[in-house]
Amino acid sequence: MRKVLLAASALAFAAAPAFAAAPAFAADDVMAGYYGNTLISTGGIAEIHTHFRADHSFDLTGSRMGMSRSFKGTWTIDDKANLCRTFVGEMPPSTTNPVCSPMTAHKAGDSWTTTAKDGSTRNLTIKPGVE
């Protein structure tokens, strides 16, 4: 009986890290509203679907004129509150590595417009779930 209890205790301690591994989002995590959702950016001739994850990875798919391309990489927030994405492998055309832009907190259902350095505008929406 003692061996059974020791084995059960060992199993319980071994399983504990799996429960602890669930991401805990800090209240000040500007990206928390993006995790598990899809950021959709439209404007010009392209539509871009981006997925940010709490492990600081992201992927995006850009579609234009009936063609799609996917890219992936890592992200961080710099000391100026900019989102900096570093692409791994192939990069989108005319993109530098890393590419940084101002970031503000949003949640699923939010929509807003942003203006790029070249004056062009993009409409952004966070859709719930992964699309």
Secondary structure, 3 states (H helix, E strand, C coil): CHHHHHHHHHHHHHHHHHHHCCCCCCCCCCCCCCCCEEEEEEECCEEEEEEECCCCEEEEEEEECCEEEEEEEEEEECCCCEEEEEEECCCCCCCCCCEEEECCCCCCCCEEEEECCCCCEEEEEEEECCC
